[in-house]
Amino acid sequence: MKNNRDTIVSVFIPYWPANPYQEELAKSLESHGVKVEKGDSLKSVFRDIIFRRYRPDILHLHWLPWFEWRITSFLRLSLFVLRLFVVHFLGIKLVWTVHNLRPHESKCPKVDWLVRVFITRLTSALITHTKWAKQEVVSTWRLRNGQKVLIIPHGNYIDCYENKFNRATAQKQLCIFNSKLVILFLGEIRPYKGVLQLIDTFKLLGQERTHLVIAGRSLNDEITSAIRKKIQGCNNIKFAPGFVADDQIQVFMNASDIVVFPYRTILTSGAVILAMSFGRPCIAPRIGCISDILDEAGSFLYDSEDDEGLLKAMNLAILRKNDLEVMGKYNFEMARQCDWNKIGQMTAKTYAQCLRS
């Protein structure tokens, strides 16, 4: 199957339908004349290229696989590298959006680092979402040509999810009554996100009418059990384990007054953009990309090196309860500036530059 060379064809690898990020980017790219194919894996796309004469112009990598100290894993690694090299040899341009510097629970940090160094050498362009992330990519992988690392913002999630519930209706669904302030953590629960520390810190607040809601799928059963143990007897902490369906996101967001991100490390965060898209102020450490996305007008930023930083930020949010609505509106306006039309246009321009090089 041959392409119409008047149209740039890009394949997203891997394509995750559960995340609106790729779907919104694909729609925007297509409005700018790019045909987007959605690949399950490099293996399946490679097979199409070799055996079905399918020849895209761009292979757009998003999330990379991670590897372990096992023979089968090293076999996967060898095949992954070989396929990328063959694709590059065939003249198909590689573009990688760097969402993470490394897998958060990497079993082989050195191997994962080497794989990423290899990919940075093959790619025609690397995309990061913030200026800070670009600097990290250049320094981490020792890139001599920093010009091929391009900054394209993370698009917003406005209108991606239903947003019809008011605060009272959403809180009623979560059985939260007579609350002065609701603090929300929403997203996949993994060690680097600091949820267990968040629970310990929240307990120190001593605010009876302040609620903490934790919603999301845990990385493993051990984390779920640890959370249940920590919140036992705490009537003002609600835990909703498991995948949060699209139609439930508005329930948690609209029930909350502020969203907290007690992360220990971060390169970029779609969860922060999601909170902003729902017009919510944020509590977050002043690390990584956070300072490129959030500021004091819409957030309570704290020093991650301060053992009481998170506690101070949460206390300040309680004291400034009357300011939270205005802060949330500010974040919403900031999120609205990251519209997908502009992002699709920037990405399409990146593709065209790669094909000219």
RARAFEN-V306399 format. One record per residue. RES is the residue in one letter. PHI is phi in radians with two decimals (* if undefined). Layout:
# RARAFEN-V306399
<<RES & PHI> <RES & PHI>>
This chain:
# RARAFEN-V306399
<<M & *> <K & -1.74> <N & -1.48> <N & -1.36> <R & -1.22> <D & -1.35> <T & -2.07> <I & -1.33> <V & -1.97> <S & -2.09> <V & -1.97> <F & -1.46> <I & -2.34> <P & -1.41> <Y & -1.74> <W & -1.97> <P & -1.12> <A & -1.24> <N & -1.87> <P & -1.10> <Y & -0.91> <Q & -1.23> <E & -1.13> <E & -1.17> <L & -1.14> <A & -1.09> <K & -1.08> <S & -1.18> <L & -1.07> <E & -1.16> <S & -1.22> <H & -1.87> <G & 1.51> <V & -1.83> <K & -1.56> <V & -1.93> <E & -1.80> <K & -2.00> <G & -1.65> <D & -1.24> <S & -2.79> <L & -1.08> <K & -1.02> <S & -1.21> <V & -1.18> <F & -1.05> <R & -1.07> <D & -1.10> <I & -1.13> <I & -1.33> <F & -1.74> <R & -2.00> <R & 0.97> <Y & -1.44> <R & -2.32> <P & -1.23> <D & -1.52> <I & -2.24> <L & -1.86> <H & -1.77> <L & -1.41> <H & -2.03> <W & -1.81> <L & -1.66> <P & -1.24> <W & -2.08> <F & -2.25> <E & -2.17> <W & -1.47> <R & -2.44> <I & -1.04> <T & -1.09> <S & -1.20> <F & -1.22> <L & -1.16> <R & -1.05> <L & -1.07> <S & -1.07> <L & -1.19> <F & -1.07> <V & -1.12> <L & -1.07> <R & -1.08> <L & -1.10> <F & -1.13> <V & -1.12> <V & -1.04> <H & -1.10> <F & -1.08> <L & -1.31> <G & 1.61> <I & -1.41> <K & -1.38> <L & -1.80> <V & -2.20> <W & -2.25> <T & -1.52> <V & -1.52> <H & -1.47> <N & -2.48> <L & -1.23> <R & -2.73> <P & -1.04> <H & -1.15> <E & -1.98> <S & -1.03> <K & -1.58> <C & -2.36> <P & -0.96> <K & -1.16> <V & -1.15> <D & -1.07> <W & -1.13> <L & -1.11> <V & -1.05> <R & -1.23> <V & -1.07> <F & -1.03> <I & -1.14> <T & -1.09> <R & -1.32> <L & -1.49> <T & -1.22> <S & -1.49> <A & -2.68> <L & -2.02> <I & -2.01> <T & -2.13> <H & -1.65> <T & -2.46> <K & -1.11> <W & -1.06> <A & -1.09> <K & -1.06> <Q & -1.06> <E & -1.15> <V & -1.10> <V & -1.08> <S & -1.35> <T & -1.13> <W & -1.86> <R & 0.90> <L & -1.38> <R & -1.38> <N & -1.84> <G & -1.22> <Q & -1.21> <K & -1.47> <V & -1.66> <L & -1.92> <I & -1.71> <I & -2.22> <P & -1.03> <H & -1.34> <G & -1.23> <N & -1.42> <Y & -1.96> <I & -1.11> <D & 1.28> <C & -1.38> <Y & -2.19> <E & -1.05> <N & -2.57> <K & -1.93> <F & -1.33> <N & -1.54> <R & -1.06> <A & -1.12> <T & -1.14> <A & -1.14> <Q & -1.17> <K & -1.09> <Q & -1.12> <L & -1.64> <C & 1.03> <I & -1.86> <F & -2.23> <N & 0.97> <S & -1.70> <K & -1.45> <L & -2.66> <V & -2.05> <I & -1.82> <L & -2.05> <F & -2.00> <L & -2.28> <G & 2.45> <E & -1.09> <I & -1.70> <R & -2.31> <P & -0.91> <Y & -1.20> <K & -1.51> <G & 1.20> <V & -1.20> <L & -1.13> <Q & -1.13> <L & -1.02> <I & -1.10> <D & -1.05> <T & -1.20> <F & -1.06> <K & -1.06> <L & -1.27> <L & -1.13> <G & 1.14> <Q & -1.85> <E & -1.17> <R & -1.68> <T & -1.85> <H & -2.00> <L & -1.98> <V & -2.05> <I & -2.04> <A & -2.32> <G & 2.67> <R & -1.52> <S & -1.41> <L & -1.08> <N & -2.70> <D & -1.17> <E & -1.08> <I & -1.17> <T & -1.03> <S & -1.13> <A & -1.13> <I & -1.17> <R & -1.02> <K & -1.16> <K & -1.19> <I & -1.65> <Q & -1.02> <G & 1.48> <C & -1.71> <N & -1.25> <N & -1.76> <I & -2.13> <K & -1.97> <F & -2.12> <A & -2.03> <P & -1.30> <G & 1.87> <F & -1.09> <V & -1.61> <A & -1.15> <D & -0.93> <D & -1.32> <Q & -1.72> <I & -1.08> <Q & -1.12> <V & -1.10> <F & -1.20> <M & -1.13> <N & -1.35> <A & -1.35> <S & -1.62> <D & -1.75> <I & -2.73> <V & -1.99> <V & -1.95> <F & -2.30> <P & -1.46> <Y & -1.16> <R & -1.65> <T & -2.44> <I & -2.92> <L & -1.82> <T & -2.61> <S & -2.55> <G & -1.23> <A & -1.13> <V & -1.13> <I & -1.09> <L & -1.09> <A & -1.06> <M & -1.12> <S & -1.16> <F & -1.66> <G & 1.20> <R & -1.94> <P & -1.22> <C & -2.30> <I & -2.03> <A & -2.75> <P & -1.30> <R & -1.48> <I & -2.33> <G & 0.91> <C & -1.38> <I & -0.94> <S & -1.21> <D & -1.45> <I & -1.85> <L & -1.88> <D & -2.47> <E & -1.15> <A & -1.24> <G & -2.22> <S & -2.66> <F & -1.93> <L & -1.68> <Y & -2.28> <D & -1.37> <S & -1.18> <E & -1.44> <D & -1.50> <D & -1.05> <E & -1.85> <G & -1.04> <L & -1.13> <L & -1.07> <K & -1.09> <A & -1.14> <M & -1.19> <N & -1.10> <L & -1.15> <A & -1.08> <I & -1.15> <L & -1.11> <R & -1.80> <K & -0.90> <N & -1.22> <D & -1.61> <L & -1.13> <E & -1.12> <V & -1.13> <M & -1.10> <G & -1.13> <K & -1.12> <Y & -1.09> <N & -1.09> <F & -1.07> <E & -1.14> <M & -1.15> <A & -1.16> <R & -1.11> <Q & -1.18> <C & -1.58> <D & -1.46> <W & -1.22> <N & -1.06> <K & -1.15> <I & -1.19> <G & -1.10> <Q & -1.11> <M & -1.14> <T & -1.20> <A & -1.08> <K & -1.12> <T & -1.09> <Y & -1.01> <A & -1.08> <Q & -1.14> <C & -1.09> <L & -1.25> <R & -1.45> <S & -1.44>>
